[in-house]
Amino acid sequence: MDTNTLSLVYLGVSKTARNQRVSSSLISKLKEGGTPIITDVRSNNTSSMVERFEHFGFVKGDVNADRTKLRWEKRATPARREI
């Protein structure tokens, strides 16, 4: 792993905090730094976290029987064309 990469080891939200945008707020704050983020989701996860990470802009990497790895990287913004 690159030293300029954040590794999100575990992201869990208690039942009382669900539906309060805790995950999306945290991910948004982490993404603001522009540093690549890697994470993985265990195959027995029942909270649709792979789909949630994809919604946050993460891309699936290695998928095996135990887990799905995901990565987010800031996209380069294309230069604006002047007319």
N, C-alpha and C positions, 0 to 999 in steps of 0.2 A: 504494500500500500504506500502511496505517495504521502510524504509528510504534510503536504498541502491539501489533504483530503479529510473531511470529517467522517467519522464512522458512527452512525447512529445504531447503537447496539440494541436498544429496546425502547419501544414507545408504547406505553400502556396508559389507558385513561380509566379511572374508577367509574363505577356505574353512576355515581352521583354527579360526575362531571361530564358525562356523555351529552351529546347534542349541544355543547356550548362552544364548539369550534376550537377546542384545546389543541388537537393535533394539527389542524390547518394553520392555526396561529403560530405554533412552534416551528413548523416546517417553513412557513413564510419568513419568519425571523432568521432562521438558519440560512435560507436561500439569499437573503439580502446581502450577506457577506460575499457571495459569488464563488465561494470555495466549493469544489465538488463534494457531494455527499454520497456515501455508500451505506447500504443497509441490507438486511436479509429478513425474510419472513418465513417462519417455520411452517411446514406443510400442514400441521394440525391447527393452524390459526383459524378461528371461526368468525373473525371480525372483518373479513374482506379487505385485509390490509394491503394485499398486493394491488387490488383494484384502487384502493385509496391512494397509494403511492403513485400509481400510474396517473391518477387524476391530478396529483401534485406535480406532474411532469417528470417523474422518474421513469427510467427505461429498464425493462427486464434484462437480466444478464443470464448467468448460469441458473438452470432450473434442474433440481434433482429430486429424489424421493423425500429428502429431509427438509429442503428449504429452497426458496426463490431469492436470488440476489438481485438487487436493484441499484441503479446509480442515477444521480442527477448532476448535470453540469450546466452551467450558465451558457446560454447560446450567444454566440457573437451576433450583435445587431448589425444588420447590413447597412452600409453607408447610404445615406439619403441621396436620391437623385434629384438634381435641380433641373427644372424645365426651362 
